[in-house]
Amino acid sequence: MKILPVVQIQTTPSILNIDADPGKYSIRQPKADVQLQTKPAKLTVQSHPIELNVDQSQAFAAYTGGNMIDMNARIYSGIQQNFLQNLAARVEQGNQLAAIHKPGNTIANIVGSDWMPQPFPETRTPASFDNVEIRINTRPPDISYDPAVSELNVTVNKPEIEYQRGKLDIYVKQYASVKYTPPAIDMAL
């Protein structure tokens, strides 16, 4: 039997080596710029003075008789009234004298009772606690209010992004190879 010669084949695989480091991101964002402006509120209050009116004319009329025109008017009306009362008293006396025949209607009784003087008319007005008139006038204050106003301005700064690439090294550590070893040839045959 004849043996066939065998060819030996040896292969070595290729070995790739990859050395990689990841990249790095650097992100930085500056703070936003904020500007706030405020106009303060304003409150205005304007008050009005109080008006006080005191009328003492009736009190003065009760103390002193008041002004001359009013006092003369009171005297004139008082004299008219006294005149009418005196006239009525004289008429009554005359009627009593006419009826002298009645007992007690003697001239001494009629004229003797008329010795009191008649009072002069009152020149003053009657006194009262209502003689002084007081009036107080008040007005509410004028109030105006302006509210506060705020303005807010915000400027947003964009983020700053930086990227540093990582390294990537790819190299062949071992090359692939194929080695053929032929069989030994026997020359003796």
Buried (B, 14 or more C-beta within 10 A) or exposed (E): EEEEEEEEEEEEEEEEEEEEEEEEEEEEEEEEEEEEEEEEEEEEEEEEEEEEEEEEBBBBBBEEBBEEEBBEEBBEEBEEEBEEEEEEEEEEBEEBEEEEEEEEBEEEEBEEEEEEEEEEBEBBBEEEEEBBEEEEEEEEEEEEEEEEEEEEEEEEEEEEEEEEEEEEEEEEEEEEEEEEEEEEEEEEE
